Amino acid sequence: MDCWRSWVIPNREQHGVRVPVARHRIVPCALARVDVEMTENRRERKIMSEKTATEQALENETFRVRVTDAAKILGIEYLALAQHLVEKLGADTPDLLREVTFQDLTELEGTKPAKVRAALKELKGERPVIVAVVGEDDGAKEAGSPKAISPKKAASMTISQLVAAYDPREADNPVGARLKTIVGSKRCVVFTADGAVDTGATTKLVDELRDGFPERDAYVEEGKSPRSTFRIGDRPDNLADENPLYANRPLRPDGTCDVTSRSWAKAGSSVRVLLRIATHVTQEFPMRSSQDAHDALDLAMLGDAEQRIRVRCPKASIEYDRLQKLGQLPTLKVQLGGVSATGGSDPFFRGQQSGHIRT
């Protein structure tokens, strides 16, 4: 197309004369449209690059938070875990973290298999995390929010799902309440050596109870040492000092006896054990009434209490020395919410119900 045109001077047309006055370069409309499109494309690319930068910051921070939390659970350094994930497994984004397996983490030196499952949940984003994105106006973005399991949801969950969601520290929530409905007060919870719930063993025992089998006092696996079983809400690390005068009855955190409302805090361990032997084994200091309990406490508060008890209760003194040599003195610890934690090996355990006192 010829973009050059001759212009006719109007006042000369009447004389029939065509005079080329000026020749102008005319830009075609197609070229104008291309220029506009290029401008729009540049603007879109800029917006896309800004969006990508924000998303990348969020992704990086999410990765850091998940790896940090997982490293804390595993008990290793953040850098050790991050290098293992990135360099050896190629998992450098939150999406790729979801592909990390149980075996991948057990390869790390110093990791304990019992904690790997919890660490995997952190890496895969199955637990909510709050991450901050640099440059965001609100300062922080929530990558997930805690979702409490409702009673309706708990009622529809399978046994394995309930056990996996069970937290012994929050046994009164809908999950714990649902498990209590199924098993009642029977023992069925098994813990690992690290204090985590053994989901496989616990699920097995809950299924047994639901099918009508009696509860187990201990859980035994081939090639492993027997482990105690616990009721819903009980924890192996949830121990308290046992009342020396009343078996299976815990003292308050400050040492207060809930029968006499007096504290054992000033009484040494040897005095407490001597009184336990005298009251429950040799019966040299029987608890016939609440006044007997007060008399025992009065004696325990004296500066020379141990010597006085040995003189008053010679059989208890001899038994104390014998058990001390054998390393079999009672620990006077009780499992909160359950039976005595030392009941299986404590020769003074009588399985008594707490709070029983004859007045």
SULQUICOR-V282082 format. One record per residue. N is the residue number from 1. PHI is phi as a letter, one per 20 degrees, with the letter a starting at -180 (999 if undefined). PSI is psi as a letter, one per 20 degrees, with the letter a starting at -180 (NA if undefined). OMEGA is omega as a letter, one per 40 degrees, with the letter a starting at -180 (none if undefined). Layout:
<<N;PHI;PSI;OMEGA> <N;PHI;PSI;OMEGA>>
This chain:
<<1;999;p;i> <2;e;o;a> <3;e;j;a> <4;d;p;a> <5;c;q;i> <6;e;p;a> <7;d;q;i> <8;e;p;i> <9;f;p;a> <10;g;g;a> <11;f;i;i> <12;d;i;a> <13;f;h;a> <14;f;h;i> <15;e;j;i> <16;m;k;a> <17;d;p;i> <18;d;o;a> <19;d;o;i> <20;f;o;a> <21;e;g;a> <22;b;q;a> <23;d;p;a> <24;d;q;i> <25;e;o;a> <26;d;p;i> <27;e;p;i> <28;f;q;a> <29;f;h;a> <30;f;g;i> <31;f;h;i> <32;f;g;i> <33;f;h;i> <34;f;g;i> <35;f;g;i> <36;f;g;a> <37;f;h;i> <38;f;h;i> <39;f;g;i> <40;f;g;i> <41;f;g;i> <42;f;h;i> <43;f;g;i> <44;f;g;i> <45;f;h;i> <46;f;g;i> <47;f;g;a> <48;f;h;a> <49;f;h;i> <50;f;g;i> <51;f;g;i> <52;f;h;i> <53;f;g;i> <54;f;g;i> <55;f;h;i> <56;f;h;i> <57;f;g;i> <58;f;g;a> <59;f;g;i> <60;f;g;a> <61;f;h;i> <62;f;g;i> <63;g;g;a> <64;f;g;a> <65;f;g;a> <66;f;g;a> <67;f;h;i> <68;f;g;a> <69;f;h;i> <70;f;h;i> <71;f;h;i> <72;f;g;i> <73;f;g;a> <74;f;i;a> <75;m;k;i> <76;c;r;a> <77;f;q;i> <78;g;g;a> <79;f;h;i> <80;f;g;i> <81;f;g;a> <82;f;g;i> <83;f;h;i> <84;f;g;a> <85;f;g;a> <86;e;g;a> <87;f;g;a> <88;e;h;a> <89;d;i;a> <90;m;j;a> <91;e;n;a> <92;d;j;i> <93;c;q;i> <94;g;h;i> <95;f;g;a> <96;f;h;i> <97;f;h;a> <98;f;i;a> <99;e;i;i> <100;f;p;a> <101;d;r;i> <102;g;g;a> <103;f;h;a> <104;g;h;a> <105;e;h;i> <106;f;i;i> <107;f;h;a> <108;f;p;i> <109;f;p;i> <110;n;i;i> <111;e;q;i> <112;d;p;a> <113;g;h;a> <114;f;h;a> <115;d;i;a> <116;f;h;a> <117;f;g;i> <118;f;h;i> <119;f;h;i> <120;f;h;i> <121;f;h;i> <122;f;g;a> <123;f;h;a> <124;e;i;i> <125;m;k;i> <126;e;i;i> <127;d;q;a> <128;f;q;i> <129;c;q;i> <130;d;p;a> <131;c;q;i> <132;d;p;i> <133;d;p;a> <134;f;p;i> <135;o;i;i> <136;f;q;a> <137;f;h;a> <138;e;i;i> <139;n;h;a> <140;b;q;i> <141;c;q;a> <142;e;o;a> <143;e;i;i> <144;a;q;i> <145;c;q;a> <146;f;p;i> <147;d;o;i> <148;f;q;i> <149;e;p;a> <150;f;q;i> <151;g;h;i> <152;f;g;i> <153;f;g;a> <154;f;h;a> <155;f;h;a> <156;e;i;a> <157;e;q;i> <158;f;r;i> <159;f;g;a> <160;f;h;i> <161;f;g;i> <162;f;g;a> <163;f;h;i> <164;f;h;a> <165;e;i;a> <166;f;p;i> <167;c;o;a> <168;f;i;i> <169;f;i;i> <170;c;l;a> <171;f;i;a> <172;e;j;i> <173;f;r;a> <174;g;h;i> <175;f;g;i> <176;f;g;i> <177;f;h;i> <178;f;g;i> <179;f;h;i> <180;f;h;i> <181;f;h;a> <182;f;g;a> <183;d;i;a> <184;m;c;a> <185;d;j;a> <186;e;q;a> <187;e;p;a> <188;b;i;a> <189;e;p;i> <190;d;p;a> <191;d;q;i> <192;e;r;i> <193;f;h;a> <194;e;j;i> <195;n;j;i> <196;e;q;i> <197;f;p;i> <198;e;n;a> <199;f;h;a> <200;f;g;a> <201;f;g;a> <202;f;g;i> <203;g;g;i> <204;f;g;a> <205;f;h;i> <206;f;g;i> <207;f;h;i> <208;f;g;i> <209;f;h;i> <210;f;h;i> <211;e;j;i> <212;n;j;i> <213;f;q;i> <214;f;q;i> <215;f;q;i> <216;d;q;i> <217;f;h;i> <218;b;q;i> <219;d;p;a> <220;c;p;i> <221;d;q;a> <222;f;p;i> <223;n;j;a> <224;c;q;i> <225;f;q;i> <226;f;q;i> <227;c;q;i> <228;f;q;i> <229;d;q;a> <230;c;q;i> <231;f;r;i> <232;f;p;a> <233;o;h;i> <234;e;q;i> <235;c;q;a> <236;f;h;a> <237;e;j;a> <238;e;m;a> <239;d;q;i> <240;c;r;i> <241;f;p;a> <242;e;q;i> <243;f;p;a> <244;f;h;a> <245;e;h;a> <246;c;o;a> <247;g;q;i> <248;m;k;i> <249;d;o;a> <250;f;q;i> <251;e;q;i> <252;f;r;a> <253;g;h;i> <254;e;j;i> <255;n;j;a> <256;f;p;i> <257;e;p;a> <258;e;j;i> <259;e;g;a> <260;e;i;a> <261;m;k;i> <262;d;q;a> <263;e;q;i> <264;e;j;a> <265;g;h;a> <266;e;i;a> <267;e;p;i> <268;f;r;a> <269;f;h;a> <270;f;h;i> <271;f;g;i> <272;f;g;a> <273;f;g;i> <274;g;g;i> <275;f;h;i> <276;f;g;i> <277;f;g;a> <278;f;h;a> <279;e;h;a> <280;d;i;a> <281;d;f;a> <282;e;i;i> <283;l;k;i> <284;e;i;i> <285;c;m;a> <286;f;q;i> <287;e;n;a> <288;e;h;a> <289;b;r;i> <290;f;h;i> <291;f;h;i> <292;f;h;i> <293;f;g;i> <294;f;h;i> <295;f;g;i> <296;f;g;i> <297;f;h;i> <298;g;g;i> <299;f;h;a> <300;f;h;a> <301;e;i;a> <302;f;q;a> <303;f;h;i> <304;d;k;a> <305;g;g;a> <306;f;g;a> <307;f;g;a> <308;f;g;a> <309;f;h;i> <310;f;h;i> <311;f;g;a> <312;f;h;a> <313;c;m;a> <314;f;h;i> <315;f;g;i> <316;f;h;i> <317;f;g;i> <318;f;g;a> <319;f;h;i> <320;f;g;a> <321;f;h;i> <322;f;g;a> <323;f;h;i> <324;f;g;i> <325;f;h;a> <326;e;i;a> <327;m;k;a> <328;d;k;i> <329;f;q;i> <330;f;q;a> <331;e;i;a> <332;l;l;i> <333;c;q;a> <334;c;q;i> <335;f;o;i> <336;f;p;i> <337;n;i;a> <338;b;b;i> <339;e;r;a> <340;g;p;a> <341;f;h;a> <342;d;j;a> <343;g;h;a> <344;f;h;a> <345;c;i;a> <346;e;o;a> <347;f;i;a> <348;d;j;a> <349;f;p;a> <350;d;j;i> <351;m;k;a> <352;f;q;i> <353;f;p;a> <354;f;q;i> <355;n;i;a> <356;e;p;i> <357;b;p;i> <358;e;p;a> <359;d;NA;none>>
